[in-house]
Amino acid sequence: MSVSLSHINDHNMAVSSCCGREEPSNGTSYSASTAAAERKPAEGEPAAAAIEDGAGVGNSSQGADTKAAVQASVQRYYGEVLQDSSDLKTSACCTPNAPPKHVRDALRNVPDEVVAKYYGCGSPLPAAGLRVLDLGSGSGRDCYLAAALVGPSGRVIGVDMTDAQLAVARKYVEEYTQRLGYSQANLSFRKGTIEDLQQAGIADASVDLIISNCVVNLSPDKAAVLREAYRVLAPGGEFHFSDVYCDRRLPAAVRRHEVLLGECLGGALYVNDFKRLCHDVGFLDPRVLSCHEVQVTDAALRELVGEARFHSVTYRLFKLPGRLETACEDYGQVAIYKGSIPESGAAYQLDDHHRFEKGRPHLVCGNSAAMVGESWLKDHFEVLGDRLTHYGAFEACKEDFKSTIFAPQGLGNCC
Ligand SMILES: C[S@@+](CC[C@H](N)C(=O)[O-])C[C@H]1O[C@@H](n2cnc3c(N)ncnc32)[C@H](O)[C@@H]1O
C-alpha cells in the first residue's frame, strides 16, 4: 500500500519535526541561513556563489563543475548547517497532515535521532514484500518505516550522498532489526548520488517501488534522476515520491541561493518542465496523489522568490512500457478493487481523482486500467475488458481533475 505520510503532531512520539514548530513571521531568527552565509567553503570546495545558471533539468549547458557546486552546497546544508528539523527555515521540507494510524504506530519504533533529522515533505510508504529504494534517504526515517511495512520478506535500500546523514541512518540498523524481531536486516544504506544509481550498485529492473521525500529538487540533473529511476524499476514498478514544484521557471539568483536551494525551493522545477521530463523518460501520465502549497513566510526569502508559488506534491509515476498513452483513452474498461491492501480495506486512493471503493465497478481509462491491473497493484484489482475497441477520449478524467494549480498542459496528465 502506498500512503502519503504527513507531519507528525502526535506528542506521544519523540518527534522534532519542522512542522511541529511555529514558522517565523519575520527574518529575525535566521539560524540556518545565517550559518550558511557565515560559513566559508573549505579549500578546494566550490563556493555557493559558484553555482551557475541552469534549472537542473539536465540540460547540456550545465557543466560538471556546476553540478559539483550544487551537490557540495546541498551536502554542506544537510551535513553541517542543519542540526535537526527545527533548523529549517521554510515549510518546504515539512508535511502538513497527520500520518495514518498504522504509520504512527510504526514510527514509535524508529530511533529518536533518525526522526529528529527528518527533512521530508510527505513520505510515500510501501506494502508488504516489496523491494524498495529511497532516493536521498537522509537520516533514514522513511527507510526505517518502510522496513517495518514491507516485513521480513521485503527489502529497503536508502541512497544518500551526505556522510553525516548516512552515519545517523546506519547507526541503528542492527538494534532496529532486533526490535522488529527479524532474523536478519532488511534495511541498508549506500553512499551515492541519485543521478548515478549504478555507482551505488542498484541493478536494472531490481526495484518494485522507489520512494523519495523532498530530494529531487536538490538534484542538479533531474533528467538523470528520472532516467535512473526508470532504469532500476522493474516493469510494473512505481516511483512514488514527494517533492517541491514551482509555478514558473526560477531566476538564477533564486536557484543559486544556498538557503533557498537547501530548503528545497531554489531547485524546485517548474511543474510543466517536470511533466516534460517524465514524458521524455517514459513515465507517461504522471498522477498527482496530493498537493499542498508551501508558505514562504520569512520576509527576506519571500522578497527573493517574488511572485513564485511553490507546492509540495506527491506524484505517482508508473513504469509500464508500451502500456501508457499520452492521453486518457476510453476502451470501456472497468476496474474493481478487492479490498485486499491492509489499511485500505474499504477503498484505495490511486490519485487525487480515483478512489476505488471495495467491490464497486469503476469505469476507467486505459492508463488507469494498466496502473491498477498491470503494476505491482495487480493482485489487488480485477480489470474487466481489453483495448480491442476504442470508444474515443476518456472524458470523465477531464471533469474529475482536481489539481487546478497543476492543471494539464497538453502532456496527457488529465487522468
Ligand atoms: C531534504 S533532505 C530529505 C532527507 C530524507 N528523504 C527525509 O525525508 O528526511 C535531502 C537529502 O537528500 C540528499 N541528497 C540531495 N541531493 C542528493 C543527490 N544528488 N544524491 C544523493 N543524495 C542527495 C541530502 O544529502 C539529504 O540527506
The ligand as an ORCA input file, in Angstrom:
! r2SCAN-3c Opt
* xyz 0 1
  C      15.517     17.351      2.384
  S      16.613     16.039      2.855
  C      15.494     14.713      2.852
  C      16.024     13.517      3.562
  C      15.022     12.389      3.759
  N      14.423     11.971      2.499
  C      13.978     12.792      4.752
  O      12.796     12.764      4.395
  O      14.333     13.102      5.890
  C      17.588     15.804      1.417
  C      18.588     14.645      1.463
  O      18.913     14.335      0.116
  C      20.293     14.134     -0.023
  N      20.653     14.495     -1.392
  C      20.434     15.673     -2.022
  N      20.853     15.638     -3.296
  C      21.335     14.391     -3.495
  C      21.919     13.733     -4.611
  N      22.062     14.382     -5.775
  N      22.311     12.448     -4.474
  C      22.166     11.801     -3.280
  N      21.631     12.371     -2.184
  C      21.226     13.650     -2.283
  C      20.920     15.046      1.023
  O      22.193     14.582      1.389
  C      19.901     14.957      2.157
  O      20.219     13.924      3.040
*
